[in-house]
Amino acid sequence: MSQSLGAVPKDAVAAFNYGLDKVRFPTPVKAGAKICCKVVLAEVVDQGEGRKVVKMTNTVEIDDEAKPALVADTLALFIGRP
């Protein structure tokens, strides 16, 4: 998904799952329910030497529900040419 958002730095030669922050499950998903994940680029932190940590906020919404099923910040580490 992050590639389709344009969040991958152009000079990236490697990418790694760096973890999750603030994971919440406000509402359970009922069997057969339709869901949609919305992803927003929240932050890019340049760590120097070609390394960037990208934070994206993911919200999984459920059709006909007021609260989302999931809200979580995903972190990715991108390694580029220094």
C-alpha positions in Angstrom: 0.0 0.0 0.0 2.8 2.4 0.8 4.1 2.3 -2.8 0.7 3.4 -4.1 0.7 6.3 -1.7 4.0 7.6 -3.0 5.6 7.3 0.5 8.6 5.3 -0.7 11.6 7.6 -1.2 12.9 7.6 -4.7 16.4 6.7 -3.7 15.3 3.7 -1.5 17.2 0.5 -2.1 15.7 -1.5 0.8 12.6 -1.3 3.0 11.8 -2.9 6.3 8.8 -3.2 8.5 9.9 -1.1 11.5 6.9 -1.8 13.8 3.6 -0.4 15.0 2.6 2.5 17.3 -0.7 3.3 19.0 -2.6 0.2 17.9 -6.3 0.4 18.9 -9.3 -1.9 18.1 -12.3 0.2 19.0 -15.0 -2.0 17.3 -15.0 -5.7 16.3 -15.7 -6.6 12.7 -18.8 -8.8 12.3 -18.5 -11.7 9.8 -19.5 -10.6 6.3 -19.0 -6.9 7.1 -17.3 -4.7 4.4 -14.2 -2.8 5.5 -12.0 -0.2 4.0 -8.5 0.9 5.0 -7.6 4.5 4.8 -3.9 5.4 5.0 -2.4 8.8 5.6 1.2 9.7 5.5 1.8 11.1 9.0 5.6 11.8 9.3 9.0 11.2 7.7 12.0 11.3 9.9 15.4 11.5 8.2 17.9 9.6 10.4 20.9 10.5 8.2 23.1 8.2 6.2 20.3 7.5 3.7 17.9 6.2 6.4 14.3 7.4 6.7 11.5 6.3 9.0 8.1 6.7 7.6 5.0 6.8 9.8 1.6 6.1 8.3 -1.7 6.3 10.1 -4.0 3.4 9.1 -7.8 3.5 9.9 -9.9 0.4 9.1 -13.5 1.5 8.7 -16.5 -0.7 8.8 -19.6 0.0 6.6 -22.5 1.2 8.7 -20.5 1.6 11.9 -19.7 4.8 13.6 -16.3 3.7 15.1 -13.5 2.1 13.1 -12.3 -1.4 13.6 -8.6 -0.4 13.8 -6.5 2.7 14.2 -2.7 2.1 14.1 0.5 3.9 13.1 2.7 1.7 11.0 6.4 2.4 10.7 8.7 1.6 7.8 12.4 2.0 7.6 13.8 2.9 4.2 17.5 2.6 3.3 18.7 4.8 0.5 22.0 5.9 -0.9 23.7 8.3 1.6 
